Amino acid sequence: MLKNTPEDVESFLAQQGTRADEDIALFETALAFSALRHPSRSLDRYYHHLERLQKDVLNTLAQQGGDHGEARYNALKTIFVDKYGYTGNDENYDLIDNADICYVMDNAKGLPVALSILYLEICERLDWYAAGVNFPGHFIVKLNANGQQLLIDPFNNAQKLGAAELRDLIKHVKGPHAELSQSYYQSANKREILVRLQNNIKKRQIAAEDYEAALETVRHTEMIAPNEYRLLLDKGVLLAKNTRSAEAIETLERYITLTPFAEDRADARMFIEQIHQELL
């Protein structure tokens, strides 16, 4: 179990950053991010609750007398939704705690990506094939078994998503003429999921103009995704917001050398020029 001291947590995150994506501890890394917001809090109950979820799902599956996609889905829904009440916090969607896994487990509600991490962890522990899906404007779980694929929405009480529901989602996000595309169903790897989780924290910190906290969030995200060049843009902008101009310029110049997109390079150069102008 992870010890909740700043040194242990940061050491753990750095260790995850050296691992191949498939070897990253998804839930435990999300828990480590949360621990940084709750210094010295005991993490034991979160590990124990996860073990209880796993046992309950497995027992529920056994009671159904079958192990196929539909049975696995029913077991997940029965335990996560019916027994423990996990659902999306749509009443207070922009609450920063919705992306904090400790808060999510304490309150059985949160953002789509945070809830999905719990589903994915249980599936991995049970050796079930499941993956997160970065569907436009939403995050869902793909569950495969015996050639059957189910798409699950943990935010909406583990609703099964068919073509009609997915079409409604995409039209809500992209407009009335939008149609489904195969590219929308691509699996997200563990680093992408964790970066998305942290981006939700960062976005809310920026909205609150807490630029120092947002910069720390980016730093911790870099620890588990050291090759994610796009974090350099966030870091550079936030360094500037924290009046660390020289570091901001250096970071943005590194970003320019790594981004493959000419438009993004031009935008970064304009921001560097703006920083120079403010120093005059």
N, C-alpha and C positions, 0 to 999 in steps of 0.2 A: 504493500500500500504506500501511496505517496505521502511523505511527511510534509506538513504545511508550514515550512519555513521558506523565506525568500530564496535562500541559497539552494535548498533542495528542489524547489519548484523550478527555478531558472536552470539548474543543472539538468533536470528532467527534460525541459523543453529543448535545450541545446542537444541533448541526446536524441530526441525525436527528429531533430533537424538533420541528423546524419543517417537516418534510416531510409531504406527503400520505402516507397509509399505504402506498399501492402503490409509492411511490418510496423507501421505507426500505430500506436495505441490510441484509437480515435476517442473513445469516451474519456480515458484517463488524461489525454491532452486537453480536452475541453474542461475537465475538472481542474487541471493545473491552471488554465487561464482564469477560471472562476476563483481558485484559491488565492490568486494574486489580489483579488478584490476583497478577500475576507481573511486577512492575516491571522494566523494562529487558530482559526476555526478547525475543529476536528473534522476530518473527512470520512471517518469510519462509517457514519450512517449512510453515506451515499454509495459506498461499496456494498454495504449490507442490503440496501434497498435494491440495488442492481441484481444481486444474487437472488433476492426474493422474486423479482420480476422474472428472472430466468427460470427458476423452479416452478413458478405459477404457470408460465406459458407452456413449459414442458408437460406439466401435469394436466393442463387443460387439453393439450393435443392428445395425450394418451387416453383421456376420457372420451374423445371423439372417435377413437378407434380407427383413425386413418392418418397417413402422413403424405398429403399432397398439397398443392398450392392453396386451394380453398380452405383446407383444414388449418394450415399454418396461419393464413390470414385471420380466420375466425378466432384462433387461439390468441394472436396478438391483440385483436380488437377486444376480446373478452377481458383480457387482463389490463391492458393499457387504458381503455376507455371505460368499460363497464365496472371493473373492480376499483381502479385507482383514479379514474376521472381525468386522465390526461387529455388536454385539448388546447386549442389556440387561445391566446389572450387577445381576442379581437376587440374587447372593450377598452383596452389600454395598449394598443399595438406598439406604440412608440416608446414605451417604457424600456429603459436600458437593461433592466433586469431580465427581460424576456430572452436575452441572448446569454444569460449567466446560468450555467448548468446547475449550480447549487440552488438558485432561486427556482428554476424550472422544476427540479425534483422536490423541493419543499412545498411548492404550490400547485404542482401538476398542471402547469400552463406555461406557454412561452411562444417563441417564434417557430415557424415551420422547420428551419434548419436545426434548431436546438432540440425540438421534439424528435426529429428524424434521427439524430445522433443516438438517442436512446433505443429506438427501434433497430437501427443498424447494429448497435452493440449486442443486443440480445440475439439477433439473427446470426451474427458472427460467432458468438459463444455456442450457439446450437448447431453450427456448421451448416446454416442455411444460406443459400446464395441470395444476397440482397445488395442493392446499391442505391446511393442517393442520386437524384436527378435534378439538375439545375433547369427546371422548366421556367420559361420566361415569366418573371414576376412572382414566382412561387418556388417552393422546394418540396419535392415529394420522394417517396420511396418506391423502388422497383423490387418486387419479390418474384423470384423464379423457382419453380419446382416441377419436376417431371414434365418439362416442356410447356408448362403453363406459366404465363407472365401476368402478374397483377400489379397495378399501380395504386398506391395507397397515399392518402392525404392525412398525415398525422395531425395537422392543424385543425382539420374539420372532422374530428371524431373518427379518424381512420376510415373515412369514406373511400370506397372503391371508385376509381375514376375510369370510366369508359370513354369512348370517342365523344359522346355528347357532352360530358362534363369537361373534358379537356378542351373541346372546341369553345365552350362557354368561357373557360379560363383565358384562352388565348385572345378571344375577341375583347374580353374585359381589359386585357393588358395592351393589346396592339391595335384595337379598333374593330369595328363591325365587319370589315372586309377581310380580316386576317384568317388564314387557314392553318391547319396543323402541318408540321414539317417533321420528317424523320430526325432532323438534327436536334429537335427539342427533347428527344428521349435519351440523349447520350449520358452515360454514367459519369458522375463526378468522382474523382479520386479523393482519398482522405485529406490530402493537403488542401485541395480546393474547398472541401467542406469546412475545414477548420479556418481557412482564410475568410470564407464567407461568414462564418460565425463571428470572427473578430471584426470584420468590416461593419457588421451591425452595431457592435459596441462603439467602434471608432466614429461611425456616422452620427450616433446620438451624442457622443462627447463633443464633436464639432458643432452640432446644432446648439449645444449648451455653451459654446465658446470656451470649453475646457480643453484648450489646445495642448497643454502640458500632459494631461491624462491621455489624450488622443495620440500624442507622440510616443508615450510609453506603450500603448496598445500596439502601435505599428512595430515598435522595437521587439516586443514579445512575439508578434506574428512572424517577423523576420527570423526568429530563432528556429521556428519549425519549418519555414519555407525560405531558406537562405538564397535560393536561386530565382525567387519570384521578383523579377526586375520591376514590375509595376508598383511594388511597395516603395521603391525609391522615389517615385513621384509624390506619393502621400507624405513620405518622410521629409522630402525637400520642402514642400509647401508648409508642413507643420513646423519645421525648424525655422522657417521664415516668420511664421506666426508667433514663435517663441523668441523672436529677435536674435536668432543665432544665424546671422546672414552668411558668414563665411562658410559654415557647415552646410547651409541650405544650397548655396551655389555649387559647392563641391559635389553634393549628393545629386543635384539636378544634372550636372555635367556627366556624372556616371550613368544616370538614367538615359541621357541622350545617346550615349555610346551603345546602349543595350536595346533600346526599343527599335523594332524593325519598321515602324510607321513614320513616314516623313511628316505627316500632320502633327503627330505627337511630339516629334523633335522640335518642330517650329513653335508649338505652344510652350514647351519647356524653355526654349531660348527666349521667348517673349517674357516669361516669368522671371528668368534670370536678369534680363534687362530692367525689368520693373524693380527688382531688388537693388540693382546698382543705382538706379535713379533715386531710390529712397535713401541711399547712403550718402548722396551728395549734400 
